[in-house]
Amino acid sequence: MISTVELSRFIQDLNRAARDTPEALRRMQVRVGERHFQLLSAFAPPDDEGRLRASLQKRSAGFGKEWVEKINKNQMEIGTRVYYASMVNDGHVVGKREGNKGHRKTDAGERKAAAQKAGKAWVPGRFFREQAEDAIEREMGQFADDFSKDALREVMR
């Protein structure tokens, strides 16, 4: 049986958890973001300028800040502004494309078929973004466990 005093304390603890848990959530989001950048950098192929990998390591290669790191309450945006990152990830045609509809408006298979039809060379994608996403998903259980412990410490202090 729970007495009124114990129940009141329990309600106070729950209210404190609701107030303090966003701090623990923010810390977890930062840790997940840092790890995702590490994985993106590890899976990204080296490029001639070093620009892509530098942006994924959150450093400049002489072109200013090209990485994206936005953490909001319910979502995160992690990545790079390096213009050729999606071409390296998804694959691309070598040289100027005739009748270009835009890199993202057609899927890789259609772009590859169009390149072959036009007699252009196709550079296959490296899919480093998908590899990093798969790896971070495998690690999310540990992030969730760490968050639970962190949030509990916040509530109980």
C-alpha positions as CSV (number, residue, x, y, z in Angstrom):
1,M,0.0,0.0,0.0
2,I,1.2,3.5,-0.8
3,S,0.7,6.2,1.7
4,T,-0.4,9.7,0.6
5,V,3.1,11.1,1.5
6,E,4.8,8.5,-0.6
7,L,2.4,9.1,-3.5
8,S,3.0,12.8,-3.3
9,R,6.8,12.3,-3.4
10,F,6.3,9.9,-6.4
11,I,4.3,12.6,-8.3
12,Q,7.0,15.2,-7.5
13,D,9.7,12.8,-8.8
14,L,7.6,12.2,-12.0
15,N,7.2,16.0,-12.5
16,R,11.0,16.4,-12.0
17,A,11.6,13.7,-14.6
18,A,9.4,15.4,-17.1
19,R,11.3,18.6,-16.5
20,D,14.9,17.2,-16.4
21,T,14.7,14.5,-19.0
22,P,15.0,16.9,-22.0
23,E,18.5,17.7,-20.8
24,A,19.4,14.0,-20.9
25,L,17.7,13.7,-24.3
26,R,19.8,16.6,-25.6
27,R,23.0,14.9,-24.4
28,M,22.0,11.7,-26.1
29,Q,21.2,13.5,-29.3
30,V,24.7,15.2,-29.2
31,R,26.3,11.8,-28.6
32,V,24.4,10.2,-31.5
33,G,25.3,13.1,-33.8
34,E,29.0,12.8,-32.9
35,R,28.9,9.1,-33.5
36,H,27.1,9.5,-36.8
37,F,29.7,12.0,-38.0
38,Q,32.4,9.5,-37.1
39,L,30.7,6.7,-39.0
40,L,30.1,9.0,-42.1
41,S,33.7,10.0,-42.1
42,A,34.9,6.3,-41.7
43,F,32.7,5.1,-44.6
44,A,33.2,8.1,-47.0
45,P,35.8,7.4,-49.6
46,P,38.9,9.7,-49.8
47,D,38.4,12.5,-52.3
48,D,41.1,14.5,-54.2
49,E,40.5,17.8,-52.3
50,G,39.9,16.1,-49.0
51,R,36.8,18.3,-48.8
52,L,34.1,15.7,-48.3
53,R,35.9,13.8,-45.5
54,A,36.9,17.1,-43.8
55,S,33.3,18.2,-43.7
56,L,32.3,14.9,-42.2
57,Q,35.0,15.3,-39.6
58,K,33.6,18.8,-38.8
59,R,36.7,20.7,-40.0
60,S,37.3,23.0,-42.9
61,A,39.3,22.1,-46.0
62,G,39.7,25.8,-46.9
63,F,36.0,26.2,-48.0
64,G,34.5,27.3,-44.7
65,K,32.0,25.4,-42.6
66,E,30.5,22.8,-44.8
67,W,29.0,20.4,-42.3
68,V,25.4,20.5,-41.1
69,E,24.5,19.7,-37.5
70,K,21.1,20.8,-36.4
71,I,19.5,19.2,-33.3
72,N,15.9,20.1,-32.5
73,K,13.6,18.6,-29.9
74,N,12.3,15.7,-32.1
75,Q,14.8,15.5,-35.0
76,M,18.4,15.8,-36.0
77,E,20.0,16.9,-39.3
78,I,23.5,15.6,-39.8
79,G,25.5,15.8,-43.0
80,T,27.5,17.9,-45.4
81,R,27.0,20.8,-47.8
82,V,29.8,19.6,-50.1
83,Y,28.1,19.7,-53.5
84,Y,29.4,16.4,-54.8
85,A,28.6,14.3,-51.7
86,S,25.4,12.9,-53.1
87,M,27.1,12.0,-56.4
88,V,29.8,10.1,-54.5
89,N,27.1,8.4,-52.4
90,D,24.6,7.6,-55.1
91,G,26.7,7.3,-58.3
92,H,27.0,9.7,-61.2
93,V,27.7,10.2,-64.9
94,V,31.1,11.4,-65.9
95,G,30.9,14.7,-67.8
96,K,28.1,17.0,-68.7
97,R,24.7,15.3,-68.9
98,E,22.4,16.2,-71.7
99,G,18.8,17.0,-70.8
100,N,19.7,17.0,-67.1
101,K,16.6,16.8,-64.9
102,G,18.6,17.1,-61.8
103,H,20.6,14.5,-59.8
104,R,17.9,13.7,-57.3
105,K,14.9,13.7,-59.7
106,T,15.7,10.2,-61.1
107,D,16.9,7.1,-59.3
108,A,20.4,5.7,-59.8
109,G,19.2,3.0,-62.2
110,E,17.6,5.5,-64.5
111,R,20.7,7.7,-64.4
112,K,22.9,4.7,-65.1
113,A,20.8,3.6,-68.0
114,A,20.7,7.1,-69.5
115,A,24.5,7.4,-69.2
116,Q,25.0,4.1,-71.0
117,K,22.5,5.0,-73.7
118,A,24.3,8.3,-74.3
119,G,27.7,6.6,-74.3
120,K,28.8,8.2,-71.1
121,A,30.7,6.6,-68.3
122,W,28.9,5.8,-65.0
123,V,30.7,6.0,-61.7
124,P,28.9,3.7,-59.2
125,G,27.9,5.0,-55.8
126,R,29.8,4.3,-52.6
127,F,26.7,4.4,-50.4
128,F,28.6,5.7,-47.4
129,R,25.5,7.5,-46.0
130,E,23.5,4.2,-46.0
131,Q,26.4,2.3,-44.4
132,A,26.6,4.9,-41.6
133,E,22.9,4.9,-41.1
134,D,22.9,1.1,-40.8
135,A,25.8,1.2,-38.4
136,I,24.2,3.8,-36.1
137,E,20.9,1.9,-36.1
138,R,22.8,-1.2,-34.8
139,E,24.2,1.0,-32.0
140,M,20.8,2.7,-31.0
141,G,20.1,0.1,-28.3
142,Q,23.2,1.1,-26.4
143,F,22.4,4.8,-26.9
144,A,18.9,4.1,-25.5
145,D,20.3,2.3,-22.5
146,D,22.8,5.1,-21.8
147,F,20.0,7.6,-22.1
148,S,17.8,5.7,-19.6
149,K,20.6,5.6,-17.1
150,D,21.4,9.3,-17.6
151,A,17.7,10.3,-17.3
152,L,17.4,8.2,-14.1
153,R,20.4,9.9,-12.6
154,E,18.9,13.3,-13.4
155,V,15.6,12.4,-11.8
156,M,17.2,10.9,-8.7
157,R,19.7,13.7,-7.9
